[in-house]
Each structure stands twice: as structure tokens, then as C-alpha cells.
Amino acid sequence: MIITVGREVVFAFVGAGSVLDKLVLYVKKHHMDNVKFIPYQDKADLIYSLNAGDVHWCVNTKGIKGVSCPSNVCPAKLVS
């Protein structure tokens, strides 16, 4: 059974982190057509993917230090 409720949300993963292969397999196994994988972005082009979303999460492996990640939540967009 393929679930279509909630598919108006798209999850975009940018880069090639250490769990990318596991994520790709999970998405295929669960027939998730609302997940996109975008390759690493040069700093000059990063603004386009960062500005595309209404909500951003930056996920890091336990123990990573000194990494700065943007976070963005716009409640007005979530309500509209």
C-alpha cells in the first residue's frame, strides 16, 4: 500500500553525508516519492537550496564540533 496523505511536503537532502546510502535505500524501500537528493552545493550556489524551503534542519553525526548550520522556521508560511 502506498500512502499519499501528507505528500505535499518534500524532504530535500543536500550533500553526501555518511548516511546517504542508507537514506536512499530507505526511500526506495518505502516508495517515498516526496524525497529528493541534491548533490553537494558550492558555496556560491548554496543560497538557492537554502532559500527554497520553509523549514530547515541540519543533521550532524554525534560528536561533530565547530560546524555551523543554518536553521530556519517561518511560522507565517506554515499557517498559510
Residue pairs with C-beta under 8 A, 6 or more apart in sequence:
2 31
7 33
7 34
9 34
10 34
10 35
10 36
11 32
11 34
11 35
11 36
12 35
12 36
12 37
12 38
12 49
12 52
12 53
13 20
13 23
13 35
13 36
13 37
13 38
14 38
14 39
14 40
14 41
14 49
15 38
15 39
15 40
15 41
16 39
16 40
17 59
17 61
18 61
20 37
23 35
23 37
24 37
26 32
27 35
38 49
41 48
41 49
50 56
50 70
50 72
53 72
54 72
54 73
54 74
54 77
54 78
55 72
55 73
55 74
55 78
56 70
56 71
56 72
56 73
57 71
58 69
58 70
58 71
60 67
60 69
